[in-house]
Amino acid sequence: MKQGLDLNDYIRKIPDFPKKGVLFYDITSILTEPKAFGYCIDTMAEIYRDKQIHAVAAIEARGFLFAAPFAVRMGIPLILIRKKGKLPGKTLSKKYQLEYAEAEIEIHPHDIPPGKRLLLTDDLIATGGTLNAARELLIAAGAEIPEIFGVVGLPFLHYEKNLGNIPVRTLIEYHSE
């Protein structure tokens, strides 16, 4: 793991986006800096090297950006969790509530290794609603989800209310807006 890198220096904070009063934590600036992006992947690999993770499942779209190089590094499958209508063929789906609407995610059931341990990952963990729906979907398909990983965590949005007792690990947390 690369020491001395402060990930906070690589996360752009944008006030009033997507609406007034919200402070948006933009991870795209991590992606433009190979040193910061590499730090994230290296650290993920170090954390999970000996954790018996059989595959990584990632939330569309920015979760893919961290999970894909991690999957290659670890030599494990990458499972895509997509918005409804984006996957061809047979899918399993799960509806869930957003703040002011309903959303739906899907997976290919044949991609889920039954009884295997999957690391569920996304770029940023805010309220945990999408991750909880993804976790329920993967468990219904026969997977085990021992932990959830995010690059950025916003515990002040109380993601534990949606995620319950499942361990959540992040590389950086912000405790207030």
C-alpha positions in Angstrom: 0.0 0.0 0.0 1.2 3.5 -0.8 1.8 5.5 2.3 1.5 9.2 2.6 -1.3 9.7 0.1 -4.2 11.8 1.4 -7.2 10.7 -0.7 -9.1 13.8 0.4 -6.8 15.8 -1.8 -8.1 14.0 -4.8 -11.9 14.2 -4.1 -13.5 17.3 -5.6 -16.3 18.8 -3.4 -19.0 20.5 -5.4 -21.6 22.5 -3.4 -25.3 22.6 -4.5 -25.1 19.6 -6.8 -27.3 17.9 -7.9 -29.6 20.3 -5.9 -29.2 23.3 -3.6 -27.9 22.4 -0.2 -26.2 19.2 -1.2 -22.4 18.9 -1.2 -21.3 16.4 -3.9 -18.2 14.3 -3.4 -16.8 13.8 -6.9 -14.5 10.8 -7.3 -13.9 11.5 -11.0 -10.9 13.5 -9.9 -9.4 10.3 -8.5 -9.6 8.7 -11.9 -7.7 11.5 -13.5 -4.7 11.0 -11.2 -3.1 7.6 -11.7 -1.3 7.8 -8.3 -4.7 8.2 -6.5 -6.5 5.7 -8.6 -3.6 3.2 -8.2 -3.7 3.8 -4.4 -7.4 2.8 -4.3 -6.8 -0.4 -6.3 -3.6 -1.3 -4.4 -5.3 -0.7 -1.0 -8.4 -2.8 -2.0 -6.1 -5.6 -3.0 -4.2 -5.4 0.2 -7.3 -5.4 2.4 -9.0 -8.4 0.6 -5.9 -10.4 -0.4 -6.5 -13.0 2.4 -10.3 -12.6 2.8 -11.5 -15.5 0.6 -13.4 -13.3 -1.8 -14.5 -15.4 -4.8 -15.9 -12.5 -7.0 -16.6 -8.8 -6.8 -20.0 -7.4 -7.6 -20.2 -3.7 -8.6 -22.9 -1.1 -8.8 -23.3 0.8 -12.1 -21.5 2.9 -13.2 -18.7 4.2 -11.1 -18.5 1.1 -9.0 -17.4 -0.7 -12.2 -14.3 1.6 -12.4 -12.9 0.4 -9.1 -14.2 -3.2 -9.2 -12.8 -4.1 -12.7 -9.1 -3.5 -12.0 -9.5 -5.0 -8.6 -11.1 -8.2 -10.1 -8.2 -8.4 -12.6 -5.6 -7.9 -9.8 -7.2 -10.5 -7.6 -7.9 -13.0 -10.5 -11.7 -13.2 -9.6 -14.9 -12.6 -11.6 -16.5 -9.2 -11.9 -20.3 -9.2 -11.6 -22.2 -6.2 -13.0 -25.2 -4.8 -11.2 -27.0 -2.6 -13.7 -30.1 -0.4 -14.0 -33.2 -2.1 -15.3 -33.2 -2.7 -19.0 -29.4 -2.6 -19.5 -28.7 -6.4 -19.4 -29.7 -8.7 -22.2 -31.2 -12.2 -21.6 -32.5 -13.6 -18.4 -32.2 -11.3 -15.4 -33.1 -11.1 -11.7 -34.3 -7.7 -10.6 -35.0 -5.8 -7.4 -37.0 -2.6 -6.9 -36.0 -0.2 -4.2 -36.9 3.3 -3.0 -34.9 6.4 -3.7 -35.5 9.6 -1.9 -38.4 10.7 -4.2 -38.8 7.8 -6.6 -38.4 4.1 -7.2 -35.5 2.4 -9.0 -34.7 -1.1 -10.1 -31.5 -3.0 -10.6 -30.7 -6.3 -12.3 -28.1 -9.0 -12.5 -27.6 -12.0 -14.7 -28.4 -15.0 -12.5 -25.9 -17.3 -14.3 -23.1 -14.9 -13.2 -23.7 -15.5 -9.5 -21.6 -18.4 -8.1 -24.0 -20.0 -5.5 -22.6 -20.3 -2.0 -19.5 -18.1 -2.9 -18.4 -15.0 -1.1 -18.8 -11.8 -3.1 -17.4 -8.4 -2.2 -20.1 -5.8 -3.0 -18.6 -2.5 -4.0 -19.4 1.0 -5.2 -17.5 4.2 -5.5 -19.5 6.1 -2.8 -21.7 4.9 0.0 -24.4 7.5 0.9 -27.7 6.3 2.2 -27.0 2.6 1.3 -30.3 2.1 -0.5 -28.9 0.9 -3.8 -26.3 -1.3 -2.0 -28.9 -2.9 0.2 -31.1 -3.7 -2.9 -28.0 -5.2 -4.6 -27.1 -7.2 -1.5 -30.7 -8.6 -1.2 -30.6 -9.5 -4.9 -27.2 -11.3 -4.7 -28.3 -13.2 -1.6 -31.5 -14.3 -3.3 -29.3 -15.6 -6.2 -27.4 -17.7 -3.7 -24.3 -15.6 -2.9 -22.8 -14.7 0.4 -22.0 -11.0 1.1 -19.5 -10.8 4.0 -18.7 -7.1 3.5 -19.5 -4.0 1.5 -16.7 -1.8 0.2 -16.8 1.8 -1.0 -14.0 4.3 -1.8 -15.9 7.1 -0.1 -18.3 6.7 2.9 -20.8 9.3 4.1 -21.9 7.9 7.5 -23.7 11.1 8.3 -26.3 10.0 5.9 -26.9 7.0 8.1 -26.3 4.2 5.6 -26.4 1.7 8.4 -30.1 2.2 8.5 -30.4 0.5 5.1 -27.4 -1.8 5.4 -27.9 -3.1 9.0 -25.1 -5.0 10.6 -23.1 -5.9 7.5 -19.5 -4.6 7.8 -18.8 -1.6 5.6 -15.3 -0.6 4.8 -14.3 2.6 3.0 -11.0 4.3 2.2 -12.1 7.7 3.4 -15.1 8.9 5.3 -16.7 12.3 5.6 -18.7 12.8 8.9 -20.6 16.0 7.9 -21.4 18.1 4.9 
